[in-house]
Amino acid sequence: MYCSGCGQAIEPGQGFCSQCGRPAVPPVSVVPGFQFQLEGYAAKIKTLSIVWFIYAGLSLALSLAGLAFASAFLSGHEMYGPWMHGHWMHGPWSGGLFPMWLGSAMLPFVWIFLFLRTGLVLAAAWGLWQRSQWGRIVAIVAAILSLLKFPLGTALGVWTLVVLLGNRNTALYQQL
């Protein structure tokens, strides 16, 4: 670095020119406004991770409620009310193309699938919160899988892909 007044060489960390006494000017960053862009992107990633945490909680709560209802519906016990023994229970659900025992047999697999899906969403949220490289990859996978969950999953998936994909966003994420 050189003095802007007299051209004398200035050592790194030296505050003033030894010849003319002029204050040393700090070097200009290579990319103007890069720190501002990085701070804005960090705020987007933090907001995105919070929304993924909320989505995981909402998804888990709705999944548990739906599976509790499905378990009650497929169990056929009288304790769930008289609606289980109506005229419609003698249709195709009672033993025709889709027997009742098949639905009950599938419930553990549905439980496992929903807990794995919720675990993936929580991992994406945590990875984005920690700003780790694996978190970015997991969030992209979770976003692609969530595109089919209309409307919230679709909106969150599109938003995640817009924020995380692209050369500029990849470079900004790596700098975090």
C-alpha positions as semicolon CSV with decimal commas, in nm:
position;residue;x (nm);y (nm);z (nm)
1;M;0,000;0,000;0,000
2;Y;0,124;0,352;-0,080
3;C;0,054;0,695;0,067
4;S;-0,205;0,893;-0,129
5;G;-0,014;1,217;-0,068
6;C;0,354;1,149;-0,132
7;G;0,361;0,794;-0,273
8;Q;0,579;0,654;0,008
9;A;0,535;0,281;0,076
10;I;0,326;0,217;0,389
11;E;0,357;-0,107;0,585
12;P;0,038;-0,306;0,654
13;G;-0,110;-0,201;0,988
14;Q;0,070;0,136;0,985
15;G;-0,183;0,414;1,057
16;F;0,009;0,716;0,915
17;C;0,266;0,784;0,643
18;S;0,613;0,811;0,797
19;Q;0,720;1,081;0,546
20;C;0,424;1,325;0,526
21;G;0,207;1,216;0,825
22;R;-0,107;1,165;0,619
23;P;-0,345;0,896;0,753
24;A;-0,335;0,566;0,565
25;V;-0,649;0,493;0,365
26;P;-0,789;0,142;0,419
27;P;-0,799;-0,068;0,103
28;V;-1,124;-0,067;-0,089
29;S;-1,305;-0,399;-0,096
30;V;-1,302;-0,587;-0,424
31;V;-1,681;-0,609;-0,444
32;P;-1,853;-0,288;-0,337
33;G;-2,149;-0,355;-0,111
34;F;-2,064;-0,723;-0,067
35;Q;-2,092;-0,707;0,311
36;F;-2,437;-0,547;0,276
37;Q;-2,545;-0,825;0,036
38;L;-2,407;-1,089;0,273
39;E;-2,595;-0,947;0,572
40;G;-2,919;-0,933;0,373
41;Y;-2,873;-1,291;0,256
42;A;-2,798;-1,406;0,613
43;A;-3,129;-1,252;0,725
44;K;-3,311;-1,439;0,446
45;I;-3,152;-1,769;0,552
46;K;-3,245;-1,710;0,917
47;T;-3,606;-1,631;0,822
48;L;-3,619;-1,934;0,596
49;S;-3,496;-2,163;0,874
50;I;-3,757;-2,025;1,116
51;V;-4,033;-2,089;0,862
52;W;-3,902;-2,445;0,811
53;F;-3,921;-2,500;1,190
54;I;-4,281;-2,373;1,193
55;Y;-4,367;-2,591;0,894
56;A;-4,218;-2,897;1,068
57;G;-4,427;-2,836;1,380
58;L;-4,744;-2,774;1,182
59;S;-4,682;-3,077;0,964
60;L;-4,618;-3,299;1,266
61;A;-4,932;-3,179;1,447
62;L;-5,157;-3,228;1,144
63;S;-5,002;-3,568;1,071
64;L;-5,058;-3,687;1,427
65;A;-5,419;-3,567;1,419
66;G;-5,483;-3,734;1,084
67;L;-5,324;-4,060;1,189
68;A;-5,516;-4,063;1,518
69;F;-5,837;-4,022;1,320
70;A;-5,732;-4,295;1,075
71;S;-5,647;-4,531;1,361
72;A;-5,986;-4,467;1,521
73;F;-6,165;-4,510;1,189
74;L;-5,989;-4,833;1,097
75;S;-6,005;-4,995;1,439
76;G;-6,386;-5,037;1,426
77;H;-6,435;-5,036;1,805
78;E;-6,767;-4,924;1,946
79;M;-6,598;-4,675;2,174
80;Y;-6,554;-4,441;1,876
81;G;-6,925;-4,386;1,838
82;P;-7,222;-4,510;1,641
83;W;-7,096;-4,358;1,317
84;M;-6,868;-4,660;1,272
85;H;-7,167;-4,890;1,222
86;G;-7,370;-4,707;0,962
87;H;-7,506;-4,838;0,635
88;W;-7,200;-4,722;0,443
89;M;-6,972;-4,953;0,646
90;H;-7,107;-5,245;0,446
91;G;-6,966;-5,110;0,120
92;P;-6,627;-5,164;-0,044
93;W;-6,439;-5,058;0,273
94;S;-6,568;-5,350;0,475
95;G;-6,403;-5,630;0,283
96;G;-6,432;-5,573;-0,088
97;L;-6,149;-5,424;-0,294
98;F;-5,990;-5,258;0,010
99;P;-6,041;-5,465;0,325
100;M;-6,031;-5,292;0,664
101;W;-5,735;-5,500;0,786
102;L;-5,522;-5,369;0,498
103;G;-5,567;-5,012;0,617
104;S;-5,474;-5,112;0,971
105;A;-5,169;-5,298;0,843
106;M;-5,050;-4,992;0,651
107;L;-5,075;-4,751;0,945
108;P;-4,731;-4,832;1,098
109;F;-4,566;-4,765;0,763
110;V;-4,751;-4,435;0,732
111;W;-4,636;-4,341;1,085
112;I;-4,276;-4,419;0,992
113;F;-4,300;-4,224;0,667
114;L;-4,446;-3,917;0,836
115;F;-4,184;-3,919;1,113
116;L;-3,905;-3,953;0,857
117;R;-4,051;-3,666;0,657
118;T;-4,079;-3,451;0,969
119;G;-3,721;-3,545;1,059
120;L;-3,603;-3,434;0,714
121;V;-3,782;-3,100;0,752
122;L;-3,635;-3,048;1,100
123;A;-3,287;-3,136;0,969
124;A;-3,331;-2,881;0,690
125;A;-3,440;-2,615;0,938
126;W;-3,151;-2,690;1,176
127;G;-2,895;-2,700;0,894
128;L;-3,010;-2,363;0,762
129;W;-3,008;-2,221;1,114
130;Q;-2,646;-2,338;1,156
131;R;-2,562;-2,225;0,799
132;S;-2,389;-2,552;0,722
133;Q;-2,326;-2,690;0,374
134;W;-2,514;-3,012;0,449
135;G;-2,809;-2,802;0,567
136;R;-2,830;-2,631;0,230
137;I;-2,837;-2,966;0,051
138;V;-3,095;-3,114;0,290
139;A;-3,310;-2,801;0,253
140;I;-3,302;-2,831;-0,126
141;V;-3,408;-3,198;-0,104
142;A;-3,684;-3,113;0,147
143;A;-3,800;-2,827;-0,076
144;I;-3,828;-3,053;-0,380
145;L;-4,024;-3,312;-0,180
146;S;-4,247;-3,041;-0,030
147;L;-4,351;-2,907;-0,370
148;L;-4,629;-3,168;-0,378
149;K;-4,779;-3,053;-0,043
150;F;-5,008;-2,780;-0,177
151;P;-5,037;-2,492;-0,074
152;L;-4,793;-2,442;0,218
153;G;-4,535;-2,697;0,109
154;T;-4,541;-2,570;-0,247
155;A;-4,491;-2,209;-0,140
156;L;-4,212;-2,299;0,104
157;G;-4,045;-2,526;-0,151
158;V;-4,045;-2,259;-0,422
159;W;-3,918;-1,995;-0,179
160;T;-3,639;-2,225;-0,060
161;L;-3,529;-2,311;-0,411
162;V;-3,526;-1,944;-0,513
163;V;-3,317;-1,848;-0,208
164;L;-3,070;-2,138;-0,222
165;L;-3,015;-2,210;-0,592
166;G;-2,811;-2,011;-0,842
167;N;-2,446;-1,910;-0,867
168;R;-2,486;-1,585;-0,673
169;N;-2,682;-1,748;-0,389
170;T;-2,438;-2,040;-0,374
171;A;-2,146;-1,801;-0,338
172;L;-2,326;-1,598;-0,073
173;Y;-2,419;-1,911;0,124
174;Q;-2,059;-2,033;0,116
175;Q;-1,945;-1,699;0,261
176;L;-2,184;-1,722;0,559
